[in-house]
Amino acid sequence: MKFSLLHTDPQSKARAGLLETDHGPIETPIFMPVGTLGSVKAVHQRELRDDIQAQIILGNTYHLYLRPGTTVLKEAGGLHRFNGWEKPILTDSGGFQVFSLAGIRKLKEEGVTFQSHIDGSRHVFTPESVVDTQRIIGADIMMALDECPPGDSDFAYAKKSMDLTHRWLARGVKHYQSSYPLYGYHQSFFPIVQGASFKELRKQSAETIASYNMDGNAIGGLAVGEPVDVMYAMTDVVTDILPSDKPRYLMGVGTPANILESIALGVDMFDCVMPTRNGRNGQLFTSEGIINIRNKKWHNDFSPLDPNGSAWVDQHYSKAYLRHLIISNEILGLQIASIHNLAFYLWLVREARKAILENRFAAWKNALVPKLENRL
């Protein structure tokens, strides 16, 4: 994998870059649609490629490990062949999902023992085993196993958790470097910064993971309940430390405004379930603000979903028609809303990239963010 930093905005830390993988290039900043089970919910691969213009999607190690399982994925030749997606794939380590199962998991130095949410069966994730699982999945970018502490963790717990994450990282890197891809293309391995809401810990963690000189670095444990200004402050601290010649991935973030503010802080890569999850519940993100399409006010509004036409659906379907579908529980409504939101997110990062390259990002972002947070 090769990352080229092409330009930095003169009035912020916003960056435009090019990430090259064996499954194709990724222009940064980038948003990555979440395909938890190897599928972005309610969206075909053709729509991801042609209409949404996604350059990379995510798979979830925890869910894919449980179902369909590593045997099926290996027999298929990896997730790319299994789901027909020919562009890059990133997988998380499964750590966040395991740690969210607070009542049915047990944390040890070795790793974490947990019960399946499907059938209650017991499993173990270790720093080494999640590397092996992601080798079988065949992700272009794999993540290290980490513990994600709650956003309100106290200093003692946050430090203990961070130290464990660092010890796991050492084991994961060693195993990554002694194992090999299964399908003939390179797989990168990203460490994850932790440290909760404490600048001292975030700084220490960023310095530790940067020392491994991996292909890229991730920032975890944010957008998990802490105030948004704390999320930005922690991100700012970390991006001052992480090397500029490596891509920076802020995990699980976020709203359109969160993404633009984090781009300004030097982040390159984002993912979040919000576009599809909220879309299925009737919430649309647009360049003019946020729409609850279920509201009565849209029942005879025949205008496009977004006046700027950020998605192909804007040229085909009106607010009134989409409201009719959503209110009527028609599956097509869920598809249109999901495709619209994802297309909007991808449009947003493309526009951000253009603004960075043209030295106008800061002014463009400051003018757009208040609109993005409007409730229409």
Steps between C-alpha positions, in 0.01 A plus 500: 500500500624848413373831638585829331421828675412734216405823673424654840257789547695812605242604764439162666647151525270368223680270256441362152676176423503184292498154657596225255405138569512183292122532453520857377562861605322693775488880484509653846327636697262208459185364661465121510149346495456236768424148375487318832419154362666557165197696383420871529139471614239550225764592240621296200869487410416666167339792683800528731732516203306705245249715689664554838853489354640320804873432478528267801254323733524341844441148623466404866733230630278400793188451290674335205687266735168382645306496174566376235821397679864472397459161331252635248698820443821307438328260260359802315846651463437791738234764540567670166404185311224412745313830465613610153659828613811562290628813677682525835355368825592595857414279796492602863644254751164416657617650829233768518219249446643260758542771762145621440388154621587605855285238669618203297876551461806461722818699452842343569862563407473221244207661325125510543255214546146572387166340425349522156196726481357245254503174694689563825802291397834597653792640301838661561658794317872553551731752329629212289167337417344822368795536263437146377127567460563819303752314283218258414252781438760652270465865597737746336525680835485306827468642851681405820302360794440771757278569798261789453429651845177692565504872428457579870788280620710635787874546460597177677278281285591685179873451568460133589298447181750691286793304639322173419429624148871578457606155622249342265634718219854370548371144468277584204780672307735207563241253373412720200865521402547123527184408306415540135204597280297208369379639169803656332464868590637723776310553825586797720471504880396813693557550875236692698554797734308477827506704824135605549460875567843564651751700296797350683388147414407587143844651447672196649291261292557693176875498559495128574309393191692738273821329610393179324517673159207309355326595173245718679355583840152513650343704779252301707292547811334824388135567418416258784312739726747781566402862411577594142746772602697235691504280190644786296757585771624141518516475122699824483755370750542170317535639146779729621696184586408239240741509203388718211607246239251238622119501463300577816170324560248630757284200582120521518461872423247641432256774396581708190607788726718264708672384184577849372627618838720190528634546148607848616691328782698282258295179473491314168257207540157459659225242544161501670171308483309828528425556128332162457357450850349847515387476140302186577325699771410786267779748575670657199823699496513780242714802416229720651453304823332196651156381389261271685318378194217360714385852589168609350660812347657288224184318389448723194854632452601387151848653508817283486638355822801734480501820293869449423431161347769317697345162424351338193173450689453876517432500128249216517298530821335782688465555873128427470557166328766389747277600791219293350729196476638537853158556656368199309788281617605431141846344476587730209476794740773354720718445193455852364567662838811288557639566153427872530677534836805303391521693174478823697783397734720405204411826325592689816852353526557549127408867536725525805787357299444751219493786751827381659674478164376851414610654835144594600408220740482702824261761360291237319473285813409792727221605265360149454507354853216720639279391209578133553375521859171669406179306571283569197 
